[in-house]
Amino acid sequence: MKYKVFVDDNFHYMDESPRYKLGEFKTLEKAINACKKIVDEFLLENYKPGMTSSELTSQYVLYGEDPFIIGADERIPFFTRDYTSLKAEEICQSV
């Protein structure tokens, strides 16, 4: 079974035209890691000193790319917003 990762654009919410296929992965773990990488890169690039985790998360929700995974017959749950909140908190606390 292959897992396909697609990416939507939060800035164009509900508009599928900017959607692109990131790739196909042999394992769910690799697909999830690809999704996390997209979120991590956005958060690290958009973090400003003194920013709170909720401010950073809000930036992602407005402007970030929103990856999702599709398995053979169904959409696989990768809770991007949950992961984003946790990662934003981690970034804001570590810097």
Secondary structure, 3 states (H helix, E strand, C coil): CCEEEEEEEHHHCCCCCCCEEEEEECCHHHHHHHHHHHHHHHHHHHCCCCCCHHHHHHHHHHHCEEEEEECCCCEECCCHHHHHHHHHHHHHHHC
